[in-house]
Amino acid sequence: MADMKDIITTNIEQIIAAGETFKIVVTGYSMLPMLGFGRDTIVVRRTMPNEDIVGRIAMFRSERGHIVVHRVLRVDGAGVVTLRGYGNIAQYERVRREDIIGVVESVIRESGREVSCLSRWWRVRERLWIGLPRIVRQYALAVIRRVANLKRG
């Protein structure tokens, strides 16, 4: 019998291959504080192989086969993409360009308001967060995670 995670993963890749966008609820902490666990829904669309994705939030398949969403830091000449989550202080991922499933176009907040990931407001918030000293981000993330866990019950 197929694992539910495998079924969802296969369906995501089939939807993207058909050129459609899809919505999915964020289920991890690695993109805090920009994307919240269980409270935000992302809208993902397929990327073209030659599309510039640096600075975008991308969905990809990790080496362990998990579907992950992180920010693209760079793409080297050999097609290796380096990514990191906003909530990851030191950890980076490296995948091949063909492992990128799609990019996040927008985020639907708990309130139902949709925010474009290309909007000026989104970019300002991104730069402010990334520009904070590492130690400040580390302590802020500890507090944010604790509050998120309290809300979950």
MODELLER restraints for C-alpha pairs under 7 A, 6 or more apart:
rsr = mdl.restraints
at = mdl.atoms
rsr.add(forms.Gaussian(group=physical.xy_distance, feature=features.Distance(at['CA:13:A'], at['CA:101:A']), mean=6.89, stdev=0.5))
rsr.add(forms.Gaussian(group=physical.xy_distance, feature=features.Distance(at['CA:16:A'], at['CA:45:A']), mean=6.71, stdev=0.5))
rsr.add(forms.Gaussian(group=physical.xy_distance, feature=features.Distance(at['CA:16:A'], at['CA:46:A']), mean=5.37, stdev=0.5))
rsr.add(forms.Gaussian(group=physical.xy_distance, feature=features.Distance(at['CA:19:A'], at['CA:46:A']), mean=6.09, stdev=0.5))
rsr.add(forms.Gaussian(group=physical.xy_distance, feature=features.Distance(at['CA:20:A'], at['CA:45:A']), mean=6.56, stdev=0.5))
rsr.add(forms.Gaussian(group=physical.xy_distance, feature=features.Distance(at['CA:21:A'], at['CA:43:A']), mean=6.69, stdev=0.5))
rsr.add(forms.Gaussian(group=physical.xy_distance, feature=features.Distance(at['CA:21:A'], at['CA:44:A']), mean=5.45, stdev=0.5))
rsr.add(forms.Gaussian(group=physical.xy_distance, feature=features.Distance(at['CA:21:A'], at['CA:45:A']), mean=4.46, stdev=0.5))
rsr.add(forms.Gaussian(group=physical.xy_distance, feature=features.Distance(at['CA:22:A'], at['CA:43:A']), mean=5.65, stdev=0.5))
rsr.add(forms.Gaussian(group=physical.xy_distance, feature=features.Distance(at['CA:22:A'], at['CA:44:A']), mean=5.53, stdev=0.5))
rsr.add(forms.Gaussian(group=physical.xy_distance, feature=features.Distance(at['CA:22:A'], at['CA:45:A']), mean=6.85, stdev=0.5))
rsr.add(forms.Gaussian(group=physical.xy_distance, feature=features.Distance(at['CA:23:A'], at['CA:41:A']), mean=6.34, stdev=0.5))
rsr.add(forms.Gaussian(group=physical.xy_distance, feature=features.Distance(at['CA:23:A'], at['CA:42:A']), mean=5.48, stdev=0.5))
rsr.add(forms.Gaussian(group=physical.xy_distance, feature=features.Distance(at['CA:23:A'], at['CA:43:A']), mean=4.55, stdev=0.5))
rsr.add(forms.Gaussian(group=physical.xy_distance, feature=features.Distance(at['CA:23:A'], at['CA:44:A']), mean=6.36, stdev=0.5))
rsr.add(forms.Gaussian(group=physical.xy_distance, feature=features.Distance(at['CA:24:A'], at['CA:41:A']), mean=5.39, stdev=0.5))
rsr.add(forms.Gaussian(group=physical.xy_distance, feature=features.Distance(at['CA:24:A'], at['CA:42:A']), mean=5.53, stdev=0.5))
rsr.add(forms.Gaussian(group=physical.xy_distance, feature=features.Distance(at['CA:24:A'], at['CA:43:A']), mean=6.82, stdev=0.5))
rsr.add(forms.Gaussian(group=physical.xy_distance, feature=features.Distance(at['CA:25:A'], at['CA:38:A']), mean=6.15, stdev=0.5))
rsr.add(forms.Gaussian(group=physical.xy_distance, feature=features.Distance(at['CA:25:A'], at['CA:40:A']), mean=5.91, stdev=0.5))
rsr.add(forms.Gaussian(group=physical.xy_distance, feature=features.Distance(at['CA:25:A'], at['CA:41:A']), mean=4.18, stdev=0.5))
rsr.add(forms.Gaussian(group=physical.xy_distance, feature=features.Distance(at['CA:25:A'], at['CA:42:A']), mean=6.29, stdev=0.5))
rsr.add(forms.Gaussian(group=physical.xy_distance, feature=features.Distance(at['CA:26:A'], at['CA:36:A']), mean=6.67, stdev=0.5))
rsr.add(forms.Gaussian(group=physical.xy_distance, feature=features.Distance(at['CA:26:A'], at['CA:37:A']), mean=5.43, stdev=0.5))
rsr.add(forms.Gaussian(group=physical.xy_distance, feature=features.Distance(at['CA:26:A'], at['CA:38:A']), mean=5.49, stdev=0.5))
rsr.add(forms.Gaussian(group=physical.xy_distance, feature=features.Distance(at['CA:26:A'], at['CA:40:A']), mean=5.79, stdev=0.5))
rsr.add(forms.Gaussian(group=physical.xy_distance, feature=features.Distance(at['CA:26:A'], at['CA:41:A']), mean=5.84, stdev=0.5))
rsr.add(forms.Gaussian(group=physical.xy_distance, feature=features.Distance(at['CA:26:A'], at['CA:42:A']), mean=6.92, stdev=0.5))
rsr.add(forms.Gaussian(group=physical.xy_distance, feature=features.Distance(at['CA:27:A'], at['CA:37:A']), mean=5.02, stdev=0.5))
rsr.add(forms.Gaussian(group=physical.xy_distance, feature=features.Distance(at['CA:27:A'], at['CA:38:A']), mean=5.49, stdev=0.5))
rsr.add(forms.Gaussian(group=physical.xy_distance, feature=features.Distance(at['CA:28:A'], at['CA:37:A']), mean=5.33, stdev=0.5))
rsr.add(forms.Gaussian(group=physical.xy_distance, feature=features.Distance(at['CA:29:A'], at['CA:36:A']), mean=6.90, stdev=0.5))
rsr.add(forms.Gaussian(group=physical.xy_distance, feature=features.Distance(at['CA:29:A'], at['CA:37:A']), mean=5.79, stdev=0.5))
rsr.add(forms.Gaussian(group=physical.xy_distance, feature=features.Distance(at['CA:29:A'], at['CA:87:A']), mean=6.67, stdev=0.5))
rsr.add(forms.Gaussian(group=physical.xy_distance, feature=features.Distance(at['CA:30:A'], at['CA:85:A']), mean=5.11, stdev=0.5))
rsr.add(forms.Gaussian(group=physical.xy_distance, feature=features.Distance(at['CA:30:A'], at['CA:86:A']), mean=6.29, stdev=0.5))
rsr.add(forms.Gaussian(group=physical.xy_distance, feature=features.Distance(at['CA:30:A'], at['CA:87:A']), mean=4.45, stdev=0.5))
rsr.add(forms.Gaussian(group=physical.xy_distance, feature=features.Distance(at['CA:30:A'], at['CA:88:A']), mean=5.79, stdev=0.5))
rsr.add(forms.Gaussian(group=physical.xy_distance, feature=features.Distance(at['CA:31:A'], at['CA:70:A']), mean=6.78, stdev=0.5))
rsr.add(forms.Gaussian(group=physical.xy_distance, feature=features.Distance(at['CA:31:A'], at['CA:85:A']), mean=4.92, stdev=0.5))
rsr.add(forms.Gaussian(group=physical.xy_distance, feature=features.Distance(at['CA:31:A'], at['CA:86:A']), mean=4.65, stdev=0.5))
rsr.add(forms.Gaussian(group=physical.xy_distance, feature=features.Distance(at['CA:31:A'], at['CA:87:A']), mean=4.90, stdev=0.5))
rsr.add(forms.Gaussian(group=physical.xy_distance, feature=features.Distance(at['CA:32:A'], at['CA:86:A']), mean=5.91, stdev=0.5))
rsr.add(forms.Gaussian(group=physical.xy_distance, feature=features.Distance(at['CA:32:A'], at['CA:87:A']), mean=4.84, stdev=0.5))
rsr.add(forms.Gaussian(group=physical.xy_distance, feature=features.Distance(at['CA:33:A'], at['CA:87:A']), mean=6.78, stdev=0.5))
rsr.add(forms.Gaussian(group=physical.xy_distance, feature=features.Distance(at['CA:39:A'], at['CA:109:A']), mean=6.73, stdev=0.5))
rsr.add(forms.Gaussian(group=physical.xy_distance, feature=features.Distance(at['CA:39:A'], at['CA:110:A']), mean=5.44, stdev=0.5))
rsr.add(forms.Gaussian(group=physical.xy_distance, feature=features.Distance(at['CA:40:A'], at['CA:107:A']), mean=6.54, stdev=0.5))
rsr.add(forms.Gaussian(group=physical.xy_distance, feature=features.Distance(at['CA:40:A'], at['CA:108:A']), mean=5.76, stdev=0.5))
rsr.add(forms.Gaussian(group=physical.xy_distance, feature=features.Distance(at['CA:40:A'], at['CA:109:A']), mean=4.95, stdev=0.5))
rsr.add(forms.Gaussian(group=physical.xy_distance, feature=features.Distance(at['CA:40:A'], at['CA:110:A']), mean=5.97, stdev=0.5))
rsr.add(forms.Gaussian(group=physical.xy_distance, feature=features.Distance(at['CA:41:A'], at['CA:107:A']), mean=5.72, stdev=0.5))
rsr.add(forms.Gaussian(group=physical.xy_distance, feature=features.Distance(at['CA:41:A'], at['CA:108:A']), mean=5.01, stdev=0.5))
rsr.add(forms.Gaussian(group=physical.xy_distance, feature=features.Distance(at['CA:41:A'], at['CA:109:A']), mean=6.63, stdev=0.5))
rsr.add(forms.Gaussian(group=physical.xy_distance, feature=features.Distance(at['CA:42:A'], at['CA:104:A']), mean=6.36, stdev=0.5))
rsr.add(forms.Gaussian(group=physical.xy_distance, feature=features.Distance(at['CA:42:A'], at['CA:106:A']), mean=5.96, stdev=0.5))
rsr.add(forms.Gaussian(group=physical.xy_distance, feature=features.Distance(at['CA:42:A'], at['CA:107:A']), mean=4.56, stdev=0.5))
rsr.add(forms.Gaussian(group=physical.xy_distance, feature=features.Distance(at['CA:42:A'], at['CA:108:A']), mean=6.15, stdev=0.5))
rsr.add(forms.Gaussian(group=physical.xy_distance, feature=features.Distance(at['CA:43:A'], at['CA:104:A']), mean=5.62, stdev=0.5))
rsr.add(forms.Gaussian(group=physical.xy_distance, feature=features.Distance(at['CA:43:A'], at['CA:105:A']), mean=5.63, stdev=0.5))
rsr.add(forms.Gaussian(group=physical.xy_distance, feature=features.Distance(at['CA:43:A'], at['CA:106:A']), mean=5.30, stdev=0.5))
rsr.add(forms.Gaussian(group=physical.xy_distance, feature=features.Distance(at['CA:43:A'], at['CA:107:A']), mean=6.21, stdev=0.5))
rsr.add(forms.Gaussian(group=physical.xy_distance, feature=features.Distance(at['CA:44:A'], at['CA:102:A']), mean=6.02, stdev=0.5))
rsr.add(forms.Gaussian(group=physical.xy_distance, feature=features.Distance(at['CA:44:A'], at['CA:103:A']), mean=5.44, stdev=0.5))
rsr.add(forms.Gaussian(group=physical.xy_distance, feature=features.Distance(at['CA:44:A'], at['CA:104:A']), mean=4.39, stdev=0.5))
rsr.add(forms.Gaussian(group=physical.xy_distance, feature=features.Distance(at['CA:44:A'], at['CA:105:A']), mean=5.76, stdev=0.5))
rsr.add(forms.Gaussian(group=physical.xy_distance, feature=features.Distance(at['CA:45:A'], at['CA:102:A']), mean=5.17, stdev=0.5))
rsr.add(forms.Gaussian(group=physical.xy_distance, feature=features.Distance(at['CA:45:A'], at['CA:103:A']), mean=5.58, stdev=0.5))
rsr.add(forms.Gaussian(group=physical.xy_distance, feature=features.Distance(at['CA:45:A'], at['CA:104:A']), mean=6.51, stdev=0.5))
rsr.add(forms.Gaussian(group=physical.xy_distance, feature=features.Distance(at['CA:45:A'], at['CA:105:A']), mean=6.75, stdev=0.5))
rsr.add(forms.Gaussian(group=physical.xy_distance, feature=features.Distance(at['CA:46:A'], at['CA:101:A']), mean=6.37, stdev=0.5))
rsr.add(forms.Gaussian(group=physical.xy_distance, feature=features.Distance(at['CA:46:A'], at['CA:102:A']), mean=4.23, stdev=0.5))
rsr.add(forms.Gaussian(group=physical.xy_distance, feature=features.Distance(at['CA:46:A'], at['CA:103:A']), mean=6.48, stdev=0.5))
rsr.add(forms.Gaussian(group=physical.xy_distance, feature=features.Distance(at['CA:47:A'], at['CA:102:A']), mean=5.16, stdev=0.5))
rsr.add(forms.Gaussian(group=physical.xy_distance, feature=features.Distance(at['CA:47:A'], at['CA:103:A']), mean=6.49, stdev=0.5))
rsr.add(forms.Gaussian(group=physical.xy_distance, feature=features.Distance(at['CA:53:A'], at['CA:72:A']), mean=6.68, stdev=0.5))
rsr.add(forms.Gaussian(group=physical.xy_distance, feature=features.Distance(at['CA:54:A'], at['CA:72:A']), mean=5.11, stdev=0.5))
rsr.add(forms.Gaussian(group=physical.xy_distance, feature=features.Distance(at['CA:54:A'], at['CA:73:A']), mean=5.75, stdev=0.5))
rsr.add(forms.Gaussian(group=physical.xy_distance, feature=features.Distance(at['CA:54:A'], at['CA:74:A']), mean=5.50, stdev=0.5))
rsr.add(forms.Gaussian(group=physical.xy_distance, feature=features.Distance(at['CA:54:A'], at['CA:75:A']), mean=6.92, stdev=0.5))
rsr.add(forms.Gaussian(group=physical.xy_distance, feature=features.Distance(at['CA:55:A'], at['CA:71:A']), mean=6.23, stdev=0.5))
rsr.add(forms.Gaussian(group=physical.xy_distance, feature=features.Distance(at['CA:55:A'], at['CA:72:A']), mean=5.21, stdev=0.5))
rsr.add(forms.Gaussian(group=physical.xy_distance, feature=features.Distance(at['CA:55:A'], at['CA:73:A']), mean=5.90, stdev=0.5))
rsr.add(forms.Gaussian(group=physical.xy_distance, feature=features.Distance(at['CA:56:A'], at['CA:71:A']), mean=5.66, stdev=0.5))
rsr.add(forms.Gaussian(group=physical.xy_distance, feature=features.Distance(at['CA:56:A'], at['CA:72:A']), mean=5.64, stdev=0.5))
rsr.add(forms.Gaussian(group=physical.xy_distance, feature=features.Distance(at['CA:56:A'], at['CA:103:A']), mean=6.66, stdev=0.5))
rsr.add(forms.Gaussian(group=physical.xy_distance, feature=features.Distance(at['CA:57:A'], at['CA:69:A']), mean=6.60, stdev=0.5))
rsr.add(forms.Gaussian(group=physical.xy_distance, feature=features.Distance(at['CA:57:A'], at['CA:70:A']), mean=5.40, stdev=0.5))
rsr.add(forms.Gaussian(group=physical.xy_distance, feature=features.Distance(at['CA:57:A'], at['CA:71:A']), mean=4.18, stdev=0.5))
rsr.add(forms.Gaussian(group=physical.xy_distance, feature=features.Distance(at['CA:57:A'], at['CA:72:A']), mean=6.10, stdev=0.5))
rsr.add(forms.Gaussian(group=physical.xy_distance, feature=features.Distance(at['CA:57:A'], at['CA:103:A']), mean=5.67, stdev=0.5))
rsr.add(forms.Gaussian(group=physical.xy_distance, feature=features.Distance(at['CA:57:A'], at['CA:104:A']), mean=5.47, stdev=0.5))
rsr.add(forms.Gaussian(group=physical.xy_distance, feature=features.Distance(at['CA:58:A'], at['CA:69:A']), mean=5.49, stdev=0.5))
rsr.add(forms.Gaussian(group=physical.xy_distance, feature=features.Distance(at['CA:58:A'], at['CA:70:A']), mean=5.65, stdev=0.5))
rsr.add(forms.Gaussian(group=physical.xy_distance, feature=features.Distance(at['CA:58:A'], at['CA:71:A']), mean=6.00, stdev=0.5))
rsr.add(forms.Gaussian(group=physical.xy_distance, feature=features.Distance(at['CA:58:A'], at['CA:72:A']), mean=6.52, stdev=0.5))
rsr.add(forms.Gaussian(group=physical.xy_distance, feature=features.Distance(at['CA:58:A'], at['CA:100:A']), mean=6.70, stdev=0.5))
rsr.add(forms.Gaussian(group=physical.xy_distance, feature=features.Distance(at['CA:58:A'], at['CA:102:A']), mean=5.74, stdev=0.5))
rsr.add(forms.Gaussian(group=physical.xy_distance, feature=features.Distance(at['CA:58:A'], at['CA:103:A']), mean=4.23, stdev=0.5))
rsr.add(forms.Gaussian(group=physical.xy_distance, feature=features.Distance(at['CA:58:A'], at['CA:104:A']), mean=5.99, stdev=0.5))
rsr.add(forms.Gaussian(group=physical.xy_distance, feature=features.Distance(at['CA:59:A'], at['CA:67:A']), mean=6.79, stdev=0.5))
rsr.add(forms.Gaussian(group=physical.xy_distance, feature=features.Distance(at['CA:59:A'], at['CA:68:A']), mean=5.56, stdev=0.5))
rsr.add(forms.Gaussian(group=physical.xy_distance, feature=features.Distance(at['CA:59:A'], at['CA:69:A']), mean=4.35, stdev=0.5))
rsr.add(forms.Gaussian(group=physical.xy_distance, feature=features.Distance(at['CA:59:A'], at['CA:70:A']), mean=6.72, stdev=0.5))
rsr.add(forms.Gaussian(group=physical.xy_distance, feature=features.Distance(at['CA:59:A'], at['CA:100:A']), mean=5.97, stdev=0.5))
rsr.add(forms.Gaussian(group=physical.xy_distance, feature=features.Distance(at['CA:59:A'], at['CA:101:A']), mean=5.41, stdev=0.5))
rsr.add(forms.Gaussian(group=physical.xy_distance, feature=features.Distance(at['CA:59:A'], at['CA:102:A']), mean=5.27, stdev=0.5))
rsr.add(forms.Gaussian(group=physical.xy_distance, feature=features.Distance(at['CA:59:A'], at['CA:103:A']), mean=5.89, stdev=0.5))
rsr.add(forms.Gaussian(group=physical.xy_distance, feature=features.Distance(at['CA:60:A'], at['CA:67:A']), mean=5.68, stdev=0.5))
rsr.add(forms.Gaussian(group=physical.xy_distance, feature=features.Distance(at['CA:60:A'], at['CA:68:A']), mean=5.45, stdev=0.5))
rsr.add(forms.Gaussian(group=physical.xy_distance, feature=features.Distance(at['CA:60:A'], at['CA:69:A']), mean=6.43, stdev=0.5))
rsr.add(forms.Gaussian(group=physical.xy_distance, feature=features.Distance(at['CA:60:A'], at['CA:99:A']), mean=5.54, stdev=0.5))
rsr.add(forms.Gaussian(group=physical.xy_distance, feature=features.Distance(at['CA:60:A'], at['CA:100:A']), mean=4.32, stdev=0.5))
rsr.add(forms.Gaussian(group=physical.xy_distance, feature=features.Distance(at['CA:60:A'], at['CA:101:A']), mean=5.08, stdev=0.5))
rsr.add(forms.Gaussian(group=physical.xy_distance, feature=features.Distance(at['CA:61:A'], at['CA:67:A']), mean=4.71, stdev=0.5))
rsr.add(forms.Gaussian(group=physical.xy_distance, feature=features.Distance(at['CA:61:A'], at['CA:68:A']), mean=6.25, stdev=0.5))
rsr.add(forms.Gaussian(group=physical.xy_distance, feature=features.Distance(at['CA:61:A'], at['CA:99:A']), mean=5.62, stdev=0.5))
rsr.add(forms.Gaussian(group=physical.xy_distance, feature=features.Distance(at['CA:61:A'], at['CA:100:A']), mean=6.79, stdev=0.5))
rsr.add(forms.Gaussian(group=physical.xy_distance, feature=features.Distance(at['CA:62:A'], at['CA:68:A']), mean=6.65, stdev=0.5))
rsr.add(forms.Gaussian(group=physical.xy_distance, feature=features.Distance(at['CA:62:A'], at['CA:95:A']), mean=6.98, stdev=0.5))
rsr.add(forms.Gaussian(group=physical.xy_distance, feature=features.Distance(at['CA:70:A'], at['CA:83:A']), mean=5.87, stdev=0.5))
rsr.add(forms.Gaussian(group=physical.xy_distance, feature=features.Distance(at['CA:70:A'], at['CA:84:A']), mean=5.33, stdev=0.5))
rsr.add(forms.Gaussian(group=physical.xy_distance, feature=features.Distance(at['CA:70:A'], at['CA:85:A']), mean=4.57, stdev=0.5))
rsr.add(forms.Gaussian(group=physical.xy_distance, feature=features.Distance(at['CA:71:A'], at['CA:83:A']), mean=5.36, stdev=0.5))
rsr.add(forms.Gaussian(group=physical.xy_distance, feature=features.Distance(at['CA:71:A'], at['CA:84:A']), mean=5.47, stdev=0.5))
rsr.add(forms.Gaussian(group=physical.xy_distance, feature=features.Distance(at['CA:71:A'], at['CA:85:A']), mean=5.89, stdev=0.5))
rsr.add(forms.Gaussian(group=physical.xy_distance, feature=features.Distance(at['CA:72:A'], at['CA:81:A']), mean=6.95, stdev=0.5))
rsr.add(forms.Gaussian(group=physical.xy_distance, feature=features.Distance(at['CA:72:A'], at['CA:82:A']), mean=6.04, stdev=0.5))
rsr.add(forms.Gaussian(group=physical.xy_distance, feature=features.Distance(at['CA:72:A'], at['CA:83:A']), mean=4.44, stdev=0.5))
rsr.add(forms.Gaussian(group=physical.xy_distance, feature=features.Distance(at['CA:72:A'], at['CA:84:A']), mean=6.80, stdev=0.5))
rsr.add(forms.Gaussian(group=physical.xy_distance, feature=features.Distance(at['CA:73:A'], at['CA:82:A']), mean=5.55, stdev=0.5))
rsr.add(forms.Gaussian(group=physical.xy_distance, feature=features.Distance(at['CA:73:A'], at['CA:83:A']), mean=5.32, stdev=0.5))
rsr.add(forms.Gaussian(group=physical.xy_distance, feature=features.Distance(at['CA:74:A'], at['CA:81:A']), mean=5.85, stdev=0.5))
rsr.add(forms.Gaussian(group=physical.xy_distance, feature=features.Distance(at['CA:74:A'], at['CA:82:A']), mean=5.37, stdev=0.5))
rsr.add(forms.Gaussian(group=physical.xy_distance, feature=features.Distance(at['CA:75:A'], at['CA:81:A']), mean=4.41, stdev=0.5))
rsr.add(forms.Gaussian(group=physical.xy_distance, feature=features.Distance(at['CA:75:A'], at['CA:82:A']), mean=6.36, stdev=0.5))
rsr.add(forms.Gaussian(group=physical.xy_distance, feature=features.Distance(at['CA:79:A'], at['CA:96:A']), mean=5.84, stdev=0.5))
rsr.add(forms.Gaussian(group=physical.xy_distance, feature=features.Distance(at['CA:79:A'], at['CA:97:A']), mean=5.27, stdev=0.5))
rsr.add(forms.Gaussian(group=physical.xy_distance, feature=features.Distance(at['CA:80:A'], at['CA:94:A']), mean=6.44, stdev=0.5))
rsr.add(forms.Gaussian(group=physical.xy_distance, feature=features.Distance(at['CA:80:A'], at['CA:95:A']), mean=5.70, stdev=0.5))
rsr.add(forms.Gaussian(group=physical.xy_distance, feature=features.Distance(at['CA:80:A'], at['CA:96:A']), mean=4.65, stdev=0.5))
rsr.add(forms.Gaussian(group=physical.xy_distance, feature=features.Distance(at['CA:80:A'], at['CA:97:A']), mean=5.89, stdev=0.5))
rsr.add(forms.Gaussian(group=physical.xy_distance, feature=features.Distance(at['CA:81:A'], at['CA:94:A']), mean=5.45, stdev=0.5))
rsr.add(forms.Gaussian(group=physical.xy_distance, feature=features.Distance(at['CA:81:A'], at['CA:95:A']), mean=5.30, stdev=0.5))
rsr.add(forms.Gaussian(group=physical.xy_distance, feature=features.Distance(at['CA:81:A'], at['CA:96:A']), mean=5.84, stdev=0.5))
rsr.add(forms.Gaussian(group=physical.xy_distance, feature=features.Distance(at['CA:81:A'], at['CA:97:A']), mean=5.88, stdev=0.5))
rsr.add(forms.Gaussian(group=physical.xy_distance, feature=features.Distance(at['CA:82:A'], at['CA:92:A']), mean=6.74, stdev=0.5))
rsr.add(forms.Gaussian(group=physical.xy_distance, feature=features.Distance(at['CA:82:A'], at['CA:93:A']), mean=5.70, stdev=0.5))
rsr.add(forms.Gaussian(group=physical.xy_distance, feature=features.Distance(at['CA:82:A'], at['CA:94:A']), mean=4.57, stdev=0.5))
rsr.add(forms.Gaussian(group=physical.xy_distance, feature=features.Distance(at['CA:82:A'], at['CA:95:A']), mean=6.77, stdev=0.5))
rsr.add(forms.Gaussian(group=physical.xy_distance, feature=features.Distance(at['CA:83:A'], at['CA:92:A']), mean=5.73, stdev=0.5))
rsr.add(forms.Gaussian(group=physical.xy_distance, feature=features.Distance(at['CA:83:A'], at['CA:93:A']), mean=5.15, stdev=0.5))
rsr.add(forms.Gaussian(group=physical.xy_distance, feature=features.Distance(at['CA:83:A'], at['CA:94:A']), mean=6.33, stdev=0.5))
rsr.add(forms.Gaussian(group=physical.xy_distance, feature=features.Distance(at['CA:84:A'], at['CA:91:A']), mean=6.66, stdev=0.5))
rsr.add(forms.Gaussian(group=physical.xy_distance, feature=features.Distance(at['CA:84:A'], at['CA:92:A']), mean=4.88, stdev=0.5))
rsr.add(forms.Gaussian(group=physical.xy_distance, feature=features.Distance(at['CA:84:A'], at['CA:93:A']), mean=6.18, stdev=0.5))
rsr.add(forms.Gaussian(group=physical.xy_distance, feature=features.Distance(at['CA:87:A'], at['CA:141:A']), mean=6.68, stdev=0.5))
rsr.add(forms.Gaussian(group=physical.xy_distance, feature=features.Distance(at['CA:89:A'], at['CA:134:A']), mean=6.84, stdev=0.5))
rsr.add(forms.Gaussian(group=physical.xy_distance, feature=features.Distance(at['CA:89:A'], at['CA:138:A']), mean=6.71, stdev=0.5))
rsr.add(forms.Gaussian(group=physical.xy_distance, feature=features.Distance(at['CA:105:A'], at['CA:116:A']), mean=6.07, stdev=0.5))
rsr.add(forms.Gaussian(group=physical.xy_distance, feature=features.Distance(at['CA:105:A'], at['CA:117:A']), mean=5.63, stdev=0.5))
rsr.add(forms.Gaussian(group=physical.xy_distance, feature=features.Distance(at['CA:106:A'], at['CA:114:A']), mean=6.51, stdev=0.5))
rsr.add(forms.Gaussian(group=physical.xy_distance, feature=features.Distance(at['CA:106:A'], at['CA:115:A']), mean=5.37, stdev=0.5))
rsr.add(forms.Gaussian(group=physical.xy_distance, feature=features.Distance(at['CA:106:A'], at['CA:116:A']), mean=4.20, stdev=0.5))
rsr.add(forms.Gaussian(group=physical.xy_distance, feature=features.Distance(at['CA:106:A'], at['CA:117:A']), mean=5.04, stdev=0.5))
rsr.add(forms.Gaussian(group=physical.xy_distance, feature=features.Distance(at['CA:107:A'], at['CA:114:A']), mean=5.57, stdev=0.5))
rsr.add(forms.Gaussian(group=physical.xy_distance, feature=features.Distance(at['CA:107:A'], at['CA:115:A']), mean=5.20, stdev=0.5))
rsr.add(forms.Gaussian(group=physical.xy_distance, feature=features.Distance(at['CA:107:A'], at['CA:116:A']), mean=6.47, stdev=0.5))
rsr.add(forms.Gaussian(group=physical.xy_distance, feature=features.Distance(at['CA:108:A'], at['CA:114:A']), mean=4.28, stdev=0.5))
rsr.add(forms.Gaussian(group=physical.xy_distance, feature=features.Distance(at['CA:108:A'], at['CA:115:A']), mean=6.32, stdev=0.5))
